[in-house]
Amino acid sequence: MPSTQPITVFGPDFPFAYDDWLRHPAGLGALPRDMLGTEVAIVGAGMAGMTAAHELMKLGLKPVVYEASRLGGRLRSQAFEGARGVVAELGGMRFPRSGTAFFHYVDRLGLGTRPFPNPLTPAAGCTVIDLEGRTHRARTLADLPPLFAEVAQAWAEALEEGAGFGELQDALRERDVRRLKALWDALVPLWDDRTFYDFVAQSDAFKRLSFHHREVFGQVGFGTGGWDSDFPNSMLEILRVVLTGCDENQHLVVGGVQQVPQGLWQHAPDARTLRYWGAGTSLAQLHGGAPRPGVAAIARAPDGRLAVTDVLGNTRRYAAVLTTCQSWLLTTQIAVEESLCSHKLWMALDRTRYMQSSKTFVMVDRPFWNDLRDDGWPVMGMTLTDRLTRGTYLFDNGPDQPGVICLSYAWMSDALKMLPHPTEKRVQLALSALKKIYPDVDIASHVIGDPISISWEADPHFLGAFKGALPGHYRYNHRMYGHFMQDALPAQERGLFLAGDDVSFTPAWVEGAVQTALNAVAGIVRHLGGHSHDDNPGPCEAYPRLGPVALAD
């Protein structure tokens, strides 16, 4: 009988219970008394940086946060002018409940969430699928033509056939570490070198069906929408997403997800959880209200510490430095002394491949899409299409409140089509495409305020939206992910740590940023002579036994 335990992002590469570690009353560890108050640098004030800074502060260190752009990183909630609490989520916007370490902080800050209006979910109400000029309205899969159910069934069968998915997910649900490791470690060499598309096309389930079935799967998919932008990626990456429930049961943060990193910046932990600092201490207070400027260089100082130079030319020395920025910035934006990382690690950092992403938002006077047509269907719904917009999402803030439409959320080549255009042109292109799906709906007449758009690949502080590992990249990911274990490194490579979703095995999901930040916290504590508590061992203690399987170089 299948397990009824909840799905969580419990590995599978490193099945360590971060949620249990965070909740344990003993805390995350302890530092030698002479290390208390020591400054450590955090490069980047996104979710990884804020998580690490918050926990290191509680342990008694003094995090010094550097930020070149905006506090929050790719958790960026931009408010529409003149509308209180109405935001466009330019980066992360949907967060699976399986990300239990991330929701640990959401809950601690007392932030509200609600289900994200993904296709064919109750939160979406109505889903509209428009392919090859034909439009279908649905609330559930049963409302769609049989072709779509055939695609969904083929995907489920392919997962079972190629990965033994049911047994694998049961082991993850039960947190049966031995069984999960045995099953997953056997899949790594089988699927690291193969693309997602290869997995689908070569499966017996899809071979029995037409090319059109694969085409539909790529265009609209299931869970969060179409999958074709990910077709070139390593199948291991896709297996992790579906295994850990990242593509289902997703929520949004009411008022904007940027409140999470901003909240950690302002939050004063319970005095009982602070080892060194006084009651009321927050990261904002330790910094005098604002992070330090962006980082220009990191080098080894003559005294063995790490020297961090900001863009204004100020240099400070630290016992440890954690970089949470996207890895390409360590060669394009920040002059990092080459000897601080091995050539193997530099190869991994340099080969990281980022996916493009664009979004275009408008605010509207009310959630007019709930108005009913003569046939009883809403006039609009969450829309998946093969047209330029690809995915259109509708955010209802209440019948008497302005609503928000994400006119277009597109990745890779579809995102690049938008890259040269200013926001107004993007809106025009999106409205033109949607007019072909909804000829009787005057969307433009409801638009108020200025539209908002973003292309992450055009931002010099990011150079892309998130990592998408290619076939053969598992070894690179392993090197980056395991870098927090520094005992065996030569002395010249110790003290510089890495974190972020691109360092994790679950890129594009904030849970990866949080978990790698917690790895770095454990690594920094160990680097400074500290340790985890005996009754709450941390990632450093678990990694030798539970770490990712190694593939031969």
For each residue, the residues with C-beta under 8 A, 3 or more apart:
1:
2: 166 170
3: 169 170 173 174
4: 173
5: 173 174 175
6: 97 98 173
7: 98 169 172 173 244 245
8: 19 98 99 100 172 244 245
9: 96 98 99 100 101 244 245 246 506 509 511 512 515
10: 15 16 17 172 175 180 244
11: 14 15 16 172 180 181 184 546
12: 15 168 172 180 181 184 240 243 244
13: 184 240 481 505 548 549
14: 11 481 505 539 542 543 546 547 548
15: 10 11 12 172 175 177 180 181 546
16: 10 11 21 539 542 543 546
17: 10 20 21 175
18: 21 22 100 101 514 515 518
19: 8 22 23 100 101 104
20: 17 23 24
21: 16 17 18 24 28 518 536 538 539
22: 18 19 28 101 104 518
23: 19 20 104
24: 20 21 27 533 535 536
25:
26: 533 535 536
27: 24 30 58 59 273 275 533 536
28: 21 22 55 58 59 518 521 522 525 532 536 538
29: 59 521 522 525 530 531 532 533 538
30: 27 59 275 525 530 531 533
31: 35 36 38 59 60 61 275 525 528 529 530
32: 35 36 528 529 530
33: 36
34:
35: 31 32 38 60 61 319 528 529 530
36: 31 32 33 60 61 275 276
37: 60 61 62 276
38: 31 35 61 62 319 528
39: 61 62 63 64 316 318 319
40: 56 61 62 63 64 318 319 320 321 322 524
41: 63 64 66 295 306 308 316 318 320 321 322
42: 45 49 52 53 56 63 64 65 66 321 322 324
43: 49 66 295 298 308 321 322 323 324 325 334
44: 48 49 66 67 68 73 323 324 325 500
45: 42 49 50 53 65 66 67 70 71 72 73 261 265 291
46: 49 50 72 73 74 75 261 324 500 513
47: 50 51 72 73 75 102 260 261 510 513 514 517
48: 44 51 52 73 324 499 500 501 513 514 516 517 520
49: 42 43 44 45 46 52 53 65 67 73 261 322 324 499 517
50: 45 46 47 53 54 65 71 260 261 264 265 283
51: 47 48 54 55 105 264 513 514 517 518 521
52: 42 48 49 55 56 63 322 324 499 517 518 520 521 524
53: 42 45 49 50 56 57 63 65 264 283
54: 50 51 57 58 105 264 267 269 283
55: 28 51 52 58 59 517 518 521
56: 40 42 52 53 59 61 63 521 524
57: 53 54 60 61 62 63 269 274 277 281 283 286
58: 27 28 54 55 269 273 274 275
59: 27 28 29 30 31 55 56 275 276 521 525 530
60: 31 35 36 37 57 274 275 276 277
61: 31 35 36 37 38 39 40 56 57 276 524 528
62: 37 38 39 40 57 286
63: 39 40 41 42 52 53 56 57 283 286
64: 39 40 41 42 287 292 316 318
65: 42 45 49 50 53 283 287 291 292
66: 41 42 43 44 45 291 292 293 294 295 308 310
67: 44 45 49 70 71 291 292 293 294
68: 44 293 294 295 311 325 333 461
69: 73 294 459 461
70: 45 67 73 76
71: 45 50 67 258 261 262 265 291
72: 45 46 47 75 76 77 258 261 262
73: 44 45 46 47 48 49 69 70 76 91 261 324
74: 46 91 92 456 462 465 466
75: 46 47 72 91 92 257 258 260 261 510
76: 70 72 73 89 90 91 258 454
77: 72 87 88 89 90 255 256 257 258 259
78: 87 88 90 452
79: 83 85 86 87 256
80: 83 86 87 88 363 402 404 449 450 452
81: 449 450
82: 449
83: 79 80 86 363 402 449
84:
85: 79 255 256 397
86: 79 80 83 363 397 401 402 404
87: 77 78 79 80 255 256 258 404
88: 77 78 80 359 361 404 406 452
89: 76 77 92 93 252 256 257 406
90: 76 77 78 359 361 452 454
91: 73 74 75 76 257 454 456 465
92: 74 75 89 95 257 510
93: 89 116 252 257 406
94: 116 118 224 250 251 252
95: 92 99 102 103 106 113 116 250 251 252 253 257 510
96: 9 99 244 245 246 247 248 249 250 251 509 511
97: 6 100 103 245 249 250 251
98: 6 7 8 9 244 245 246 249 511
99: 8 9 95 96 102 103 246 509 510 511 514
100: 8 9 18 19 97 103 104 511
101: 9 18 19 22 104 105 511 514 515 518
102: 47 95 99 105 106 260 510 511 514
103: 95 97 99 100 106 107
104: 19 22 23 100 101 107 108
105: 51 54 101 102 108 109 260 263 264 514
106: 95 102 103 109 111 113 253 260
107: 103 104 110 111
108: 104 105 267
109: 105 106 259 260 263 264 267
110: 107
111: 106 107 253 254 255 259 260 263
112: 253 254 255
113: 95 106 251 252 253 254
114: 123 251 252 254
115: 121 122 123 249 250 251 252
116: 93 94 95 121 123 250 251 252
117: 121 123 124 125 382 393 394 395 396
118: 94 121 123 124 223 224 225 250 382
119: 124 127 129 220 222 224 225 382 384
120: 124 127 138 139 140 141 222
121: 115 116 117 118 124
122: 115 125
123: 114 115 116 117 118
124: 117 118 119 120 121 127 381 382 394
125: 117 122 139 370 378 381 382
126: 137 138 139 369 377 378 380 381 382
127: 119 120 124 137 138 139 381 382 383 384
128: 135 136 137 138 380 381 382 383 384 437
129: 119 135 136 138 144 148 220 383 384 385
130: 133 134 135 136 383 384 385 386 387 437
131: 134 216 219 220 385 386
132: 386
133: 130
134: 130 131
135: 128 129 130 437
136: 128 129 130 143 144 145
137: 126 127 128 143 377 381
138: 120 126 127 128 129 141 142 143 144
139: 120 125 126 127 143
140: 120 143
141: 120 138 144 148 149 152
142: 138 149
143: 136 137 138 139 140
144: 129 136 138 141 147 148 149
145: 136 148
146: 149 150
147: 144 150 151 212 213 216
148: 129 141 144 145 151 152 216 220
149: 141 142 144 146 152 153
150: 146 147 153 154 209 213
151: 147 148 154 155 209 213 216 217 222
152: 141 148 149 155 156 222
153: 149 150 156 157 205
154: 150 151 157 158 203 205 206 208 209 213 217
155: 151 152 158 159 200 205 217 222
156: 152 153 159 160 165
157: 153 154 160 161 203 204 205
158: 154 155 161 162 199 200 203 204 205 206
159: 155 156 162 163 165 239 242
160: 156 157 163 164 165 166
161: 157 158 203 204 205
162: 158 159 191 199 203 235
163: 159 160 168 187 191 239
164: 160 167 168 183
165: 156 159 160 168 169 242 243
166: 2 160 169 170
167: 164 170 171 183
168: 12 163 164 165 171 172 180 183 184 187 243
169: 3 7 165 166 172 173 243
170: 2 3 166 167 173 174 176
171: 167 168 174 176 179 180 183
172: 7 8 10 11 12 15 168 169 175 180 243 244
173: 3 4 5 6 7 169 170
174: 3 5 170 171 179
175: 5 10 15 17 172 180
176: 170 171 179 180
177: 15 180 181 546
178: 181 182
179: 171 174 176 182 183
180: 10 11 12 15 168 171 172 175 176 177 183 184
181: 11 12 15 177 178 184 185 546 549
182: 178 179 185 186
183: 164 167 168 171 179 180 186 187
184: 11 12 13 168 180 181 187 188 549
185: 181 182 188 549
186: 182 183 189 190
187: 163 168 183 184 190 191 236 239
188: 184 185 191 192 236 474 548 549 551
189: 186 192 551
190: 186 187 194
191: 162 163 187 188 194 199 234 235 236 239
192: 188 189 234 236 471 472 473 474 551
193: 234 471 472
194: 190 191 198 199 234 235 471
195: 198 199 231 232 233 234 235 471
196: 199 200 227 230 231 232 233 234 235 237 238
197: 200 201 231 232
198: 194 195 201 202 235
199: 158 162 191 194 195 196 202 203 235 238
200: 155 158 196 197 203 206 214 217 231
201: 197 198 206 207 214
202: 198 199 206 207
203: 154 157 158 161 162 199 200 206 207
204: 157 158 161 207 208
205: 153 154 155 157 158 161 208 209
206: 154 158 200 201 202 203 209 213 214 217
207: 201 202 203 204
208: 154 204 205
209: 150 151 154 205 206 213 214
210: 213 214
211: 214 215
212: 147 215 216
213: 147 150 151 154 206 209 210 216 217
214: 200 201 206 209 210 211 217 218
215: 211 212 218 219
216: 131 147 148 151 212 213 219 220
217: 151 154 155 200 206 213 214 220 221 227
218: 214 215 221 226 227 228 231
219: 131 215 216 226 228 384 385 386
220: 119 129 131 148 216 217 225 226 384
221: 217 218 224 225 226 227
222: 119 120 151 152 155
223: 118 242 247 248
224: 94 118 119 221 247 250
225: 118 119 220 221 384 390 391
226: 218 219 220 221 229 384 390 391
227: 196 217 218 221 230 231 238
228: 218 219 231
229: 226 355 411 412 413 414
230: 196 227 233 237 238 468
231: 195 196 197 200 218 227 228
232: 195 196 197 468 470
233: 195 196 230 237 238 468 469 470
234: 191 192 193 194 195 196 237 238 469 470 471 472 473 474
235: 162 191 194 195 196 198 199 238 239 471
236: 187 188 191 192 239 240 469 474
237: 196 230 233 234 240 241 468 469 505 507
238: 196 199 227 230 233 234 235 241 242
239: 159 163 187 191 235 236 242 243
240: 12 13 236 237 243 244 246 505 506
241: 237 238 244 246 247 506 509
242: 159 165 223 238 239 245 246 247
243: 12 165 168 169 172 239 240
244: 7 8 9 10 12 96 98 172 240 241 506
245: 7 8 9 96 97 98 242 248 249
246: 9 96 98 99 240 241 242 506 509 511
247: 96 223 224 241 242 250
248: 96 223 245
249: 96 97 98 115 245
250: 94 95 96 97 115 116 118 224 247
251: 94 95 96 97 113 114 115 116
252: 89 93 94 95 113 114 115 116 257 395
253: 95 106 111 112 113 256 257 259 260
254: 111 112 113 114
255: 77 85 87 111 112 259
256: 77 79 85 87 89 253 259
257: 75 77 89 91 92 93 95 252 253 260
258: 71 72 75 76 77 87 261 262
259: 77 109 111 253 255 256 262 263
260: 47 50 75 102 105 106 109 111 253 257 263 264
261: 45 46 47 49 50 71 72 73 75 258 264 265
262: 71 72 258 259 265 266
263: 105 109 111 259 260 266 267
264: 50 51 53 54 105 109 260 261 267 283
265: 45 50 71 261 262 282 283 284
266: 262 263 282 283 284
267: 54 108 109 263 264 282 283
268: 279 280 281 282 285
269: 54 57 58 273 274 281
270: 273 274
271: 274 278 279 280
272:
273: 27 58 269 270
274: 57 58 60 269 270 271 277 278 279 281
275: 27 30 31 36 58 59 60
276: 36 37 59 60 61
277: 57 60 274 281 286
278: 271 274 281
279: 268 271 274
280: 268 271 285
281: 57 268 269 274 277 278 285 286
282: 265 266 267 268 285 286
283: 50 53 54 57 63 65 264 265 266 267 286 287
284: 265 266 287 289 290
285: 268 280 281 282 288
286: 57 62 63 277 281 282 283
287: 64 65 283 284 290 291 292
288: 285
289: 284
290: 284 287
291: 45 65 66 67 71 287
292: 64 65 66 67 287 310 314
293: 66 67 68 310 311 312 314
294: 66 67 68 69 310 311 333 461
295: 41 43 66 68 298 308 309 310 311 334
296: 309 310 311 313 334 335
297: 307 308 309 334 335 336 337
298: 43 295 306 307 308 309 321 323 334 335 336 337 340 496
299: 306 307 309 335 336 337 340
300: 304 305 306 307 337 339 340 492
301: 304 305 306 307 317
302:
303: 317
304: 300 301 491
305: 300 301 317 318 319 495
306: 41 298 299 300 301 317 318 319 320 321 340 495 496
307: 297 298 299 300 301 315 316 317 318
308: 41 43 66 295 297 298 315 316 317 318 321
309: 295 296 297 298 299 313 314 315
310: 66 292 293 294 295 296 313 314 315
311: 68 293 294 295 296
312: 293
313: 296 309 310
314: 292 293 309 310
315: 307 308 309 310
316: 39 41 64 307 308
317: 301 303 305 306 307 308
318: 39 40 41 64 305 306 307 308 321
319: 35 38 39 40 305 306 495 527 528
320: 40 41 306 495 496 497 524 527 528
321: 40 41 42 43 298 306 308 318 495 496 497
322: 40 41 42 43 49 52 497 498 499 517 520 524
323: 43 44 298 330 334 496 497 498 499
324: 42 43 44 46 48 49 52 73 498 499 500 513 517
325: 43 44 68 329 330 333 334 461 500
326: 329 352 354 462 463 464 500 502
327: 330 349 350 352 480 498 500 502 503
328: 331 332 349 350 352 354 463 464
329: 325 326 332 333 334 461 463
330: 323 325 327 333 334 336 349
331: 328 334 336 349 350
332: 328 329 463
333: 68 294 325 329 330 460 461
334: 43 295 296 297 298 323 325 329 330 331
335: 296 297 298 299
336: 297 298 299 330 331 340 341 496
337: 297 298 299 300 340
338: 341 346
339: 300 492 493
340: 298 299 300 306 336 337 492 493 496
341: 336 338 345 346 349 493 496
342: 345 346 489 493
343: 346 347
344: 347 348 479 553
345: 341 342 348 349 479 480 483
346: 338 341 342 343 349 350
347: 343 344 350 351 476
348: 344 345 351 352 475 476 477 479 480
349: 327 328 330 331 341 345 346 352 480
350: 327 328 331 346 347
351: 347 348 473 476
352: 326 327 328 348 349 467 476 480 502
353: 467 468 469 470 473
354: 326 328 457 463 464 465 466 467 468 502
355: 229 411 412 464 465 466 467 468 508
356: 411 412 415 416 419 455 456 457 464 465
357: 409 410 411 415 455 456 457 464 465 466
358: 408 409 410 414 415 418 419 426 453 454 455 456
359: 88 90 406 408 409 410 453 454
360: 406 407 408 418 423 426 427 430 451 452 453
361: 88 90 404 405 406 407 451 452 453
362: 404 405 407 427 447 449 451 452
363: 80 83 86 402 403 404 447 448 449
364: 367 368 402 403 404 405 443 446 447 448
365: 368 402 403 446 448
366: 399 400 401 402 403 446
367: 364 370 394 396 397 398 399 403
368: 364 365 371 379 380 403 446
369: 126 378 379 380 381 394 396 403
370: 125 367 378 396 399
371: 368 378 379
372: 376 377 378 379
373: 376 377 378 379
374:
375:
376: 372 373
377: 126 137 372 373 381
378: 125 126 369 370 371 372 373 381
379: 368 369 371 372 373 438 440 441
380: 126 128 368 369 383 394 438 441 443
381: 124 125 126 127 128 137 369 377 378 394
382: 117 118 119 124 125 126 127 128 392 393 394
383: 127 128 129 130 380 389 391 392 434 437
384: 119 127 128 129 130 219 220 225 226 390 391
385: 129 130 131 219 389 390 392 433 437
386: 130 131 132 219 390
387: 130 390 433 434 436 437
388: 408 410 414 417 429 430 433
389: 383 385 392 407 408 410 430 433 434
390: 225 226 384 385 386 387 408 409 410 411 414
391: 225 226 383 384 406 408 409 410
392: 382 383 385 389 405 406 407 408 409 430 434
393: 117 382 405 406 409
394: 117 124 367 369 380 381 382 403 404 405 406
395: 117 252 403 404 405 406
396: 117 367 369 370 403
397: 85 86 367 401 402 403 404
398: 367 401
399: 366 367 370
400: 366
401: 86 366 397 398
402: 80 83 86 363 364 365 366 397 448
403: 363 364 365 366 367 368 369 394 395 396 397
404: 80 86 87 88 361 362 363 364 394 395 397
405: 361 362 364 392 393 394 395 443
406: 88 89 93 359 360 361 391 392 393 394 395 409
407: 360 361 362 389 392 426 427 430 431 434
408: 358 359 360 388 389 390 391 392 418 426 430 433
409: 357 358 359 390 391 392 393 406
410: 357 358 359 388 389 390 391 414 415 417 418
411: 229 355 356 357 390 414 415 465
412: 229 355 356 415 416
413: 229 416 417
414: 229 358 388 390 410 411 417 418
415: 356 357 358 410 411 412 418 419 455 457
416: 356 412 413 419 457
417: 388 410 413 414
418: 358 360 408 410 414 415 421 426 429 453 455
419: 356 358 415 416 455 457 458
420:
421: 418 425 426 429
422: 425 426
423: 360 426 427 450 451 452 453
424: 427 428 451
425: 421 422 428 429
426: 358 360 407 408 418 421 422 423 429 430 451 453
427: 360 362 407 423 424 430 431 447 451 453
428: 424 425 431 432
429: 388 418 421 425 426 432 433
430: 360 388 389 392 407 408 426 427 433 434
431: 407 427 428 434 435 443 444
432: 428 429 435 436
433: 385 387 388 389 408 429 430 436 437
434: 383 387 389 392 407 430 431 437 438 441 443
435: 431 432 438 439 443
436: 387 432 433 439
437: 128 130 135 383 385 387 433 434
438: 379 380 434 435 441 443
439: 435 436
440: 379
441: 379 380 434 438
442: 445 446
443: 364 380 405 431 434 435 438 446 447
444: 431 447
445: 442
446: 364 365 366 368 442 443
447: 362 363 364 427 443 444 451
448: 363 364 365 402
449: 80 81 82 83 362 363
450: 80 81 423
451: 360 361 362 423 424 426 427 447
452: 78 80 88 90 360 361 362 423
453: 358 359 360 361 418 423 426 427
454: 76 90 91 358 359 459
455: 356 357 358 415 418 419 458 459
456: 74 91 356 357 358 459 462 463 464 465
457: 354 356 357 415 416 419 462 463 464 465
458: 419 455
459: 69 454 455 456 462 463
460: 333 463
461: 68 69 294 325 329 333
462: 74 326 456 457 459 465
463: 326 328 329 332 354 456 457 459 460
464: 326 328 354 355 356 357 456 457 467
465: 74 91 354 355 356 357 411 456 457 462 508
466: 74 354 355 357 501 502 507 508
467: 352 353 354 355 464 501 502 507 508
468: 230 232 233 237 353 354 355 507 508
469: 233 234 236 237 353 473 474 476 477 507
470: 232 233 234 353 473
471: 192 193 194 195 234 235
472: 192 193 234 475
473: 192 234 351 353 469 470 476 477
474: 188 192 234 236 469 477 478 551
475: 348 472 478 479 551 553
476: 347 348 351 352 469 473 479 480
477: 348 469 473 474 480 481 505
478: 474 475 481 482 548 550 551
479: 344 345 348 475 476 482 483
480: 327 345 348 349 352 476 477 483 498 502 503
481: 13 14 477 478 503 504 505 516 519 548
482: 478 479 485 543 547 548
483: 345 479 480 486 497 498 503
484: 497 498 516 519 520 522 523 539 540
485: 482 488 523 540 543 547
486: 483 489 493 494 495 497 523 526 527
487: 526
488: 485
489: 342 486 493 494
490: 493 494
491: 304 494
492: 300 339 340
493: 339 340 341 342 486 489 490 496
494: 486 489 490 491 527
495: 305 306 319 320 321 486 527
496: 298 306 320 321 323 336 340 341 493
497: 320 321 322 323 483 484 486 520 523 524 527
498: 322 323 324 327 480 483 484 503 516 520
499: 48 49 52 322 323 324 503 513 516 517 519 520
500: 44 46 48 324 325 326 327 503 504 512 513 516 517
501: 48 466 467 504 506 507 508 509 510 512 513 516
502: 326 327 352 354 466 467 480 507
503: 327 480 481 483 498 499 500 512 516
504: 481 500 501 507 509 511 512 513 515 516
505: 13 14 237 240 477 481 512 548
506: 9 240 241 244 246 501 509 511 512 515
507: 237 466 467 468 469 501 502 504 512
508: 355 465 466 467 468 501 512
509: 9 96 99 241 246 501 504 506 512
510: 47 75 92 95 99 102 501 513 514
511: 9 96 98 99 100 101 102 246 504 506 514 515
512: 9 500 501 503 504 505 506 507 508 509 515 516
513: 46 47 48 51 324 499 500 501 504 510 516 517
514: 18 47 48 51 99 101 102 105 510 511 517 518
515: 9 18 101 504 506 511 512 518 519
516: 48 481 484 498 499 500 501 503 504 512 513 519 520
517: 47 48 49 51 52 55 322 324 499 500 513 514 520 521
518: 18 21 22 28 51 52 55 101 514 515 521 522 539
519: 481 484 499 515 516 522 523 539
520: 48 52 322 484 497 498 499 516 517 523 524
521: 28 29 51 52 55 56 59 517 518 524 525
522: 28 29 484 518 519 525 526 532 538 539 540
523: 484 485 486 497 519 520 526 527 539 540
524: 40 52 56 61 320 322 497 520 521 527 528
525: 28 29 30 31 59 521 522 528 530 531 532 538
526: 486 487 522 523 529 530 531 540
527: 319 320 486 494 495 497 523 524
528: 31 32 35 38 61 319 320 524 525
529: 31 32 35 526
530: 29 30 31 32 35 59 525 526
531: 29 30 525 526
532: 28 29 522 525 536 537 538 540 541
533: 24 26 27 29 30 536 537
534: 537
535: 24 26
536: 21 24 26 27 28 532 533
537: 532 533 534 541 542
538: 21 28 29 522 525 532 541 542
539: 14 16 21 484 518 519 522 523 542 543
540: 484 485 522 523 526 532 543
541: 532 537 538 544
542: 14 16 537 538 539 545 546 547
543: 14 16 482 485 539 540 546 547
544: 541 547
545: 542
546: 11 14 15 16 177 181 542 543
547: 14 482 485 542 543 544
548: 13 14 188 478 481 482 505
549: 13 181 184 185 188
550: 478
551: 188 189 192 474 475 478
552:
553: 344 475
